[in-house]
Amino acid sequence: MMSQDGTPSRYTLTAALPYTNGPIHIGHLAGVYVPADIYARYLRLNGHDVAFICGSDEHGVAIPMKAKKEGVSPKEIIDKYHHIIKQSFADFGITFDNYSRTSAEIHHRTASEFFKKLYEHDDFIEETTEQLYDEEAQQFLADRFVIGTCPVCGHHEAYGDQCENCGSSLNATDLINPKSTITGTIPTLKRTKHWFLPLNRYEGFLKEWIIEGHKDDWKPNVYGQCKSWIDDGLKPRAVTRDLDWGIPVPVKDAEGKVLYVWFDAPIGYISSTKEWAEREGKDWEPYWKDKNTKLLHFIGKDNIVFHCIIFPSMLKAHGEFVLPENVPANEFLNLEGNKLSTSKNWAVWLHEYLEEFPDMQDVLRYTLTANAPETKDNDFTWKDFQARNNNELVAIFGNFINRVVVLTHKYYNGIVPTPGEFLEQDKNALSSLAEFPSILENSLNRYRFREASQELMNLARLGNKYLADEEPWKLIKTDEERTKTIMYVALQIATGLAILSEPFLPFTSEKLKNILNINSSERRIVWNEVSTKEILLPFGHQINKSELLFRKVEDKEIEAQLNKLEATKQVNAQMEKEITPQKDTITFDDFSKMDMRVGTIIEAEKMPKANKLLVLKVDTGLDTRTIVSGIAESFKPEEIVGKKVTVLVNLAPRKLRGVESEGMILMTEDKSGKLVFLNPDEDRVENGETIN
């Protein structure tokens, strides 16, 4: 039943199922899991019935791709990354009520039953179509096994299901110049039978539900993408794939076919809810089938189409499920100006962060929330992380709490003093504190988590300003009674911070509650009491000693992280650099004709009117000769005088810009493409570089 004020009876919150082809990184956290956890914690603090659901997506084609790359089985991949992801979420404080996995038996059963119900009601179209086929690998190519040029934006490395450059959802056959990622060959078209969900049947329903029904309450980026898809006209979309990894299609004549991951994965929310309900002795159905349940999907922008058009169409076809009330999708988070990439290791991995910054979960949570990509792509930088920590968490939040607690112990042995008369500034501070729950609610109920995080910091600013204006450390010498009132008011603000910070800074909130001695069940304060309760922390109450809420982040720590990223950048540049193919085979006699000598450059100057050429005088041991070399863009003349070099001395002389060159200096390149005199050990030249 709906409550009298019109709030839902319960909330079902889902967070996008992460692929188990790699660990969790900050892009996942900023886009999905931190805002979802903030909202779940906020709802629970307000006494709502919440099911916060997630799990590992273990059937995507990315899994066998990763397994093939690492030379292991798909099961080894999913077990490895499922454990890393689940543990990272727990250590980071993401409070899922259930974290399941799509390889679980309960999910296979749930997804199969869902498919069969739609199949039996003739909700699918069965069609034989031409699909891309790799003749060399002898297999049909699932979407992610195909790469080619995006027909929308022209990006040359679009996948068969989506272009990561422009975000367009694609079919593999849409790609221009497709290529198999398995063998590198050009695929052929081969006929195969599949089952399709006729999305065109649901256009009317989607127009009414989204275009008319959610114009004013869905985020513009979500609404706009949905409207664009619907306006362009929806087409049937395959729900099965030719693949040997996934949930077998549960009908006859479907051997070698599995449920397409984007049909099976969102059903994972339902199966994970079932798993949770069984464990907790609950009935799962109201959380998905009762009209008084509010269903919300937290996702990134690359999943909007699947959660707003495809999954709702599946739910509508099934007929028993509620539809999402909102899908507050975020845009993408970049890292130091470049797109995050799992395959290129361009990421800040959560499990590594937790090891390198122990007990600093809230610093990352706060930075990602304060800089959340809610309406447009945003950028994470380590310098901003340091600034958010040092200038806001340490200097504002931590500073206020430390002063209040230290002074309370110094003046009153940690006992909340009895206040005297409240002056106007005291009343203003307390009334401002009482307004903060509704201020935060206003932002959170509109999914503006970035805005809410800054309002929370404004409460800490309020406390700092109040103390700075009243100066109890000075007043204690002349007016002890007035000082008691000031410290009493400051302790109320500190208590408000302890309660209201929990969704955003859960580990800090826990520490602060322990310091204020309000963590036991009989002393616990709930969210709305910050507004309604006249006294949050009563006089005579004993608080505990101060402890550090936040520590400063030092320059050397940031430098280490930037160096790590720079090393990744160099590795990526080397991997992307194409190795020059081997030339035609020669005989020993061919090689023995070349006379190579060690020489020393004794003079060097620029060739007039030539940007690339240097004129060198080289002592070869046989003679001193002139050699013209195209190395001026890599070296200044004065840098190379005295340099030992390898010289091909019996090369036929050749005139270059009027100067006769009598030999060739042998060179190679370093990782960045800069020319290097042939000395591989000293200059760390990579294997495979050519000598020229």
N, C-alpha and C positions, 0 to 999 in steps of 0.2 A: 504493500500500500504506500501511496505518496503521503508524506507527512503534511501536517496542516499548513505549513508555510510553502508547500509546493516543491520541496526538495525531493530528489529521488530516494527510493527505499534502499538502494544499494548502488555501488559503482563497480563496473568491471573495467579495469585499465589494462591495456595490452601495450607492451613495448616490442618493437620490431625484433624478430628472431635473428640473432647474429649467425652468419655463416661460420661453420667450424673449419674454415680453411686458413685461419690465422687468429692471433689474439685480438683483444679489444684495444682500440686506440682512441685518442682524444676526440677525433671526429665523430665516432659512435657515441661517445659520452655527451658531447655538446649537443648533438642533433637529436638524441633520443633519451638516453638513460638518466642523465641528470635531471632534465625537466620532468620526466615521468616520475622519478623518485621524489622530487620536491612536491609534486602534486599529490602523490599517494600519501606522503607523510602529513601534508597539510590536511587532507581529508580525514585521516585517522585522528589527528589532534582535535578535530572538530566532532569526533564521535561517530563518523559515518562508517557504514559497512562497506569494506573495500576488498576486492580481489584484484591484486596486482600481479599480472601473469606474463611470463616470458618462457624462453627455452631455446635450445640450440637448433638451428636449421641445418640438418645433416644430409639433405638429399640434393642440394644444388649441384650442378655440373662442375662447379668450382672444386668440389671435394675430389672426384676422380682425377681432375687435372692436377691438383696438388699431390695426390698420391702417386700419379705417374711421374711427376717431377722429382719426388723424394724417393721413388723406388720402393714404396710400401703399399699395403692394402688400404682401401678407403676406410675400413673400420679402425685401423691404427691411427689414421688422420683424425677421424671424428672423436675417438676416445682421448687422444692427446689434447686437442684444442677445446673440447667440451670441458675437460677438467680445468685447464688454464683459465678459460672464460668464466666458468662458474665460481672458481676460487677468487678471481680478480674482482668480480662483482661483489662477492661477500666481503672481501677485505676493504673494498672501497665504500661499503655501507649502502649498497643498493638493496632496498628492502622488498624484493619480490616475495609474494606469498607462495609462489611456486615457480621454480625454474626447471623445466622439463627438457626433453629432447625428442626430435621427430623420428629417431630410430626406435623409440620405445614401443612396445607391443600395443599399448593403449592408443597410441597415435595411429599406428598402422590400421588398427581396427576402426577407429573413428573416421579416418579419411576414406577408407574403403566403403564404410556404410554410407557416408555422405555422397560419394560418387554413385553408388548403386541406387540410392533413392532418386537422384536426378536422372540416372539412366533409365530406371523403370518408369519414370513419368515423362519419358521422351523429351527431356530438356536439352539433350545433346544432339548435334548433327554429326552423323558418321560420314566421313569423306575420305576418298583416296586422292592424295595430292602429290605433287612433286616436291621433294625435299632434298637438301644438299647432302651429297654422299661422297665420302672419301674412298676412292677406289683402292688406294694403296693400303689404307688401314682396314678396309673392308667393313666400314660401319657408317651409319647415318651420323651426321654431325649435329649434336645438340647446340643450342644457341651460342654458348660460351666457347665452343670449339671452332667457331668461325670468326674471322676478323676481316674487315674490309672498310671501304669508304662510306661514310654516313651520307645517305641521300638528302638529308636535311641541311647539314652544315658543312659537309665536305671533309670532316675530320677523317684522317687516314687509318685510325686504329679503333674504329667502332666495333663493338661486339654484335653478335647476331640477335641479341635481345634488347640492347640499349646502347646508345652513344653516350659515353661518360663525359664528352665535351659539351654537348648541348642538352643532354638529358632526355632526348627523344626515345620513346619506346619503339622497338623495331621488330620485324621478323627477319630471320637470317637471310631469306630470299630477297629482302629489300636492299641488301648491301650491294654496293658497286665494287667490282673486282674482288669478290670474296676469296678467302684463302683459308685452308685448314690449319689450325694451330697444332694439330697432331703431327702432320707430316710436311706441312708447308706447301702442299700441292693445291692446285685449283680444283675445287670439288665439281662433281657432275650433279645433275638432277636425276633422282630416281623415285619411282612411285612407291608410296607407303600409305597405310590406312591409319587415320587418327579420329579422335572424338573432339568436337569443338563446342564451346559454349557460345551460343548465338547472341552476342552482346547487343546486336541491333534490335532484338526483341524487347530489350529493357530500356531503350532510349526514352520512351515516354515516362516511365517510372523515374529514371535518373533526372530527367528535366524537372519533373515536379518536385522530387525529393531534394536535389541539390540546387539547381538553377533558381527555382522559385522559393524553396524552403530554407535554404541556408545562405542566402545572399548576404545577409547582414551579420551573421555570427561566425562564419568560417573565415580563416585568415585569407587575405587577398591572394597570396601565392598559391594556396590550395584551391580556392574557388576558381581562380583564373585558369589553372592547368586543367581542372575538371571541365570547365566550360569550353575550353579550346577543343578538348577531345570529343565532347558531345556534339559541339557545333560542326566538327569535321565529319561526323557520321561514324558510328561504331560498326565494327565488323566482327564476324565470328572469330574466336580465339581458341587455339588448340589447348586442351587440358591434359593431353598425353604426349609422351615423347618416346622415341626409339633409343633406349638406354638400358644398361644392365645394372644401374645403381638407383634405387628408389623403391617406391611402393608399387608392386605389380598391379596393373589395371585389372580389376576384379570382374572381368567378363570373358566370355568365350572369344576365341580368335584374337587374343591380345598378347600372344606370347612375345617376349622380348620388348614389351612396352611397359612404361611406368607412368605414374601420375606426374604431370608437369609440376615442377617445384612450386610454381606460383598458384597452383591449385591446392597442393598439399600443405604448404607452409602456413597460410593463415588459419587453416583448420587446426593447426598446432595450438592456437590460442584456446580452442574449445577442448582439445584433448588434455592440455596442461591444466585447465580448470577442473576437468573431471578427475585428474590425478590428485590435485589439491583437495577436492571435496571428499574423495574416498579416504584420504589420509586423515582429514579433520572431522570426518563423520558428518559432512554437510550434504545437502542436495545441490548439485551443480546447476540444475536446469534454470532456477530463477535468475542466475547471473548471466544467462544468455537468452532466456525466453520470456521473461516477465517484462511487460511494457513499462513498469516503474523502475527498471534498471537503466542507468545511464552508462552506455558503452562508449569508451574513448580509445582511439588508437594513437600512440605516440610513435612517430616515424620520421625518417628523413625524406627530403623532396624526391629522391629517386624512387620512392615507394608509393607516391601519391596515387597514381593510376590504379595500382593493384588494390589499395585499401579503400579507395573512394568509388571506383567503378567496377572492377572485376569481382572483388570479394563481396561487396553489397549485392551484386547481381546474383552471385552464388547463394547468398543468404535468402534473397528474395525468391529465387527458384525453389529453394528447399521449403520455405514457407513457415518455419517454426521459430525463426530467430529474430531478435531485435536488430535494428540497424544502428551504426555508430551515430552518436549525437554530435560528435565533433572529431576531427582528425587534425590536431594542431601540429602539422609537419613543419620542421625547420629546414633552412637552406644548408649549404655545406660550410664546413670549417676548413680553411687552408692552414698550412704550417709554414711560417717564415716566408710568406709570399708565393708558395708553390702548393699545388693540389696534393692532398694526402693520398698516398698510394701504398696499399699493402704489398703488392708485388715488387715495388721498388724500395721497400723498407723506409719510405719517407713518412715517418709517423713518430709520435710519442706513444709508446706502448704502455698500457695501464700497468701490467705486471712489473715492467721495468721501473716505471715511475715509483711504484709502491716500495720497491727495494731501494731506490736511490734517494727518495725523500720519505723516510719512515715517519709515520704518525703525522703526515701532512696532507691527508686526504682532502680536508676542507679547503686548503689553499687552492688545489686544482678545481674542486667543485665551484668555489667562488669565482675564480678566474674565468672558467668556462661559462658560468651563468652570467657574469657581468659583461662578457663579450660574446654572448650567444648569437648565433646566426639566425635570428628569428624571422627577419623580413628580407635579408639579403646575405650573400656569402660573406663570411668574416674571416679574420686572420688571427691565429694564435702565434704570439712571439714570446720567446723566453724573457725578453726584457720587460714586456707587459706583465708577465707572470710575476717577475721580481717586484715590479712597481706596485701591482695590486696587493701583494703580500706586505711589502715594507711600508708603503704609504697609506694603506687603508686598514688591512687586518691588524698589523702591528701598531701603527701610529694612531689609529682612531679607535677601533674596537678593543684591542688588547690593552691599549694605554688607559682607556676609561675604566675598564674592569680592574686593572691592577691598582690604579689610584684609589678606587673606592674600597677595595678589599684591604689593601695595606693600611689605609688611614683608619678604617673601622677597627682593625686589630691594634693599631698604634694608640688610638684614643679610647677605645671601649673594650679592649681584649676580645674583639670579634663578636660582640653582642650588639644587635641592632638597637640604636639608642631610641629613647622616647622623644618624639618631636614636640616642639613648643608650638607657638602660633605660626600659621602658614601665611607668608607674605604673598603678594601678587605673583612674583616670579616662581614661587614654589607651586602655587595653584596652576599656573600656566604650564609648568613642566609636567605636572601630574596629569593635567587634562590632555596635553599633547601625547603623552604616553598612552592614554586610554583610547586615543584615535587610531593608533598604529595597527591594531588588528584589522579594522575595516579598510584602512589604506592598503595593507598587504592583500587582503581578500579581493579588493577591487582589481588589483593587478593579476593575481593568481587565477581568479575566475575568468579572466580574459586571456589566460595563458601567456601573460607578459612577465616571464620569469626574470628577465634582465632588469626590467623596471622594478620588480619587487625586491630584487637583491640590493638595488641602490636605495630603496626606501628603508630597508633594514639597516643599511649603513647610516642612513640619516638619523635613525634612532640612537645609534652610538654617537653620532655627531651632536645630537641634542644633549646627551649626557655629558660629553666633553665640554660643550659650551656652558652648560649650567655650572659645572665645577669651576671652569676658568673664570666665569663671571662672579661667582660667590666666594672663591678663594678660601675654603675652609682651613687650609694650612696656615693662613695668616690670621683668620678670625678666631681660631682656637685660643690665641693668646689674650684676646680682649673680650670675647663673648662666647662662652662655652655652650650656653643654651641655644643660641642661634646656630652654632656649629652642629649641634645634635639634629636640628631640623633639616639642615642642608644634607647631612650624611644619610638621614632617613630617606629623603627624597631620592638621593642618588642611588641608594640600595634598591628602591622600588623600580627605578629605570633599569638597573642591572638585572633585576629579576625578570622584567619584561623582555629584555634581550635574551635571557636564558630560554624563555618559552618560545618566543617568536623566531629565534634563529634556528630552531630544530630542523625545519624542512631544508634549509639552505646549508647549515653548518652543523650537522648532527653530532659529530665528534666533539666539537667545541661546546655545543649546547650541553652535552653530557658532562664535560669537565666543569662547566660553569654551574650547572645544577649541583654537582658534588661540592664545589667551593661554597655555594650558598646554602648547602645542606637542605635541599628541597627535592631530593631524588627518591625518598622513600614514599610508599603508597599513601601514607596519611598526610604527607606534606606536598604531594604533587599538585601542581597548578595546571589547568587546561587553558587552551588558546583563548576562549571567549572571556575567561576571568580577568585577563589583562585589561579588558574594557569594563567589565561589570563589577569586579571586586575592588572595594575601596582600599583595602590593605592587602598587598601581595606578600610582603615579608613583614610579619608583625614585630613590634618592638619587644625586646627581651629574647628574640630568636638568636641562637648561636650559629655563626657561620664558621667555615673552616679556613685554613691558611690559604694564601694566594699560591697559585701555580701558573706557570707560563702557558698562555693559550696559544700564542704564535711566536715563532722565532724569526729573526731576520734571515733573508736569503742573501748569501754573499756573492760577490762578483765572480769568484772562482768557480762556484757551482754553475752559474749561468754559462761561463766560458766553457766548462766541460761539456755541457749539453750542446752548445753551438759547435764545438769541435767534433762531437759525435755526428751531428748532422752533416757537417762539412765532409767528414770521412765517407758517409753514405753517398753524398753527392758525387764524390770522386769515383767511388766504386761503380755507381750508375753510369757515369760518363764513360768509364772504361768498358763496361758491358755493352753499352749502346754503340760503341765505336766498332765499325765493321773491320774485320781482319782482312787484309789484302789477300786474295787467292794466290795459291802457289803458281809460279810461272812454269813454262815448259821444262821438262827434264833436260839436263845437260850432261856431257861426259866429263871424266876427269881431265881429259886433254883440253876441253873448253875452259875449265876452271884454271888449269895450270898456265894458261896464256896470260892471266891477270897478274901483274906485278904490284903488290901492295906493300908499302913501306911506312914505318913510323917517321913522322916529321914534326917540326916545330914551327909555328907561325911566328915570324920575326917582324913583320910589318902588316898593317891592315888599314885600309881607308875606303871610304864610300866611293862607289862609281858615280861620277857626275850624272845628274838627270836620270837616275835609276833607283827606285825605292827598295828593290830587293837585293841588289848586287853589292858585294864587297870585293875589292881587289886585294889579294893576299900575296905576301912574299913568304915562301915556305922553304925551310932548310930540310931537304929530304935525306941528307946523308950522302947522296950522290952529287947533289948540286943545290943551288938556290934558284927557285923558279917561281914564276907568276902563275897564280891560279885564281880565276874568277868564280866566286861561289854565291849562290842565291840564298844567303843566310842573314841579310841585313835586317829583316823584320824580327829575328830572334836574338841577335847580338849587336852590341855597339862595338866599333873597331877596337877601342881601348881595352875592352873586356877580354879579348881573345889573344892579344899579343903575349907570346910565351907559352901558349896552349899546345900540348902534345896532341897530335891528330894522326889518323890513318889516311894515307894518300894512295890512290890508284895512279901510279906514275907512268904507266905505259899506255895511257889513253891518248888517242890521236889528238894533237893540238886543234883548238877551235877558237875562231875570233868571236868575241862577244863585245858589241859596241866599240869595235876598233881595237880592243885589247886581246892579245893572244893568250888563251888559257892553256896551260900545259899539265893538266892532271885534274883529279877530282878528289875533294875531301869527302870521306864516307861519314854519313849522318844517319840518325834515326829520330824518333819522336818520343816525348814523354806522354803522360796521361792526358795532359791538356792540349796536346798537338804541337807543343813548342819543340823546335829542332834541338837535338842533343848530339854533341860529338860522340863518336862511337866509343862508348865506355860503359857497357850495360850495368856492371856491378855498382860503379860509383853513382850513376844517375838513376838507378832503379827503373830501368826501362822494362816494360812488360814483355812477357813471352808473346811471340807472334808479330812483333813490330818489324817492319822491313828496313833493310839497310840500303841507302840510296845516295 
